[in-house]
């Protein structure tokens, strides 16, 4: 990896003009329409270069107050919709696409970098072959995203995140702009635990499944916002997909109906009912066959798509048990399979041991159309595994 900057030449950055009136812009952000006023005459000139002197001057010119109102709007909507770092970055790029729609990519990336730093993130600029890239500090573990480490901080190339699930990105040999306006800035977060508070965009699904000795049907509501959000979401740690809670829409639909159907069942029968639901309600297909690339799902997505694999069904079962029975669980990761262990009052069949506690293996993938607990996945009886998460 190379770091450096080009020879400095003297330029003058055009000051933003003081003219004209503000124009109203509308950004469609998932199910929300975010309206705001902005005077396009406040935008910087079209000139840019790839060196520290220019970037330093650019940042100082834009920090004179012309963007204070836009920054306030970003902060207001970040709080209003409970946006994490990644979704905040997403909103910034959408707003810039509106106010600078005719500008080239480098122009938009410079402005995005400026707004990220003003939102208190530690964002750095790099360049390669006359193209700017934005690198942002994060403490989360991401996959298939270019990154580098500097002064005990990990920086990811957020400009390469889009479509990263479909196209694995390699680290580039780049130049780092040495000017750092916010070296103690906060990390960009990618946590999946909290759901954004967008107005739900309801879609319905009918699930046919085996439960308590007979075939059943259930109609549920899903929030299409969540499906759309996850479609371009970067790949995070495996356990994060399981620990992402149901959306409010799904909880009010699926969970309430299943709770009524399970009302008179024993603890063991409830676990078996939920196992049968996850095993029988969906067709099995690996991500690469279904989507053409690796695409882990959260629980809401499993109920939206026709096909799912072991990771996806584990996410659904994990959340169903948490919401409907509230039993301790462990997430069990084999080299090529994911499953769940549940701590029952009277453990059954094949057992798992972790931190002095005993769990019944409850594989959400199979046997197909079965409700039996304590059965190891076929071929995994003697394989080693790792516990990657737990619910107490």
Secondary structure as UniProt FT lines:
FT   STRAND          23..29
FT   TURN            30..31
FT   STRAND          32..38
FT   HELIX           40..42
FT   HELIX           52..62
FT   TURN            63..67
FT   HELIX           68..80
FT   TURN            81..82
FT   HELIX           85..99
FT   TURN            100..102
FT   HELIX           105..118
FT   TURN            119..120
FT   STRAND          123..127
FT   STRAND          132..138
FT   STRAND          147..150
FT   TURN            151..152
FT   STRAND          153..157
FT   HELIX           158..160
FT   TURN            161..166
FT   STRAND          175..176
FT   TURN            181..184
FT   STRAND          202..211
FT   TURN            212..213
FT   STRAND          214..223
FT   HELIX           224..231
FT   HELIX           238..243
FT   HELIX           248..250
FT   HELIX           251..255
FT   HELIX           256..261
FT   TURN            262..264
FT   HELIX           267..280
FT   STRAND          283..284
FT   HELIX           287..290
FT   HELIX           299..304
FT   STRAND          307..308
FT   HELIX           310..324
FT   STRAND          329..333
FT   STRAND          338..342
FT   STRAND          351..354
FT   TURN            355..356
FT   STRAND          357..362
FT   TURN            368..369
FT   TURN            378..379
FT   TURN            381..382
FT   STRAND          386..391
//
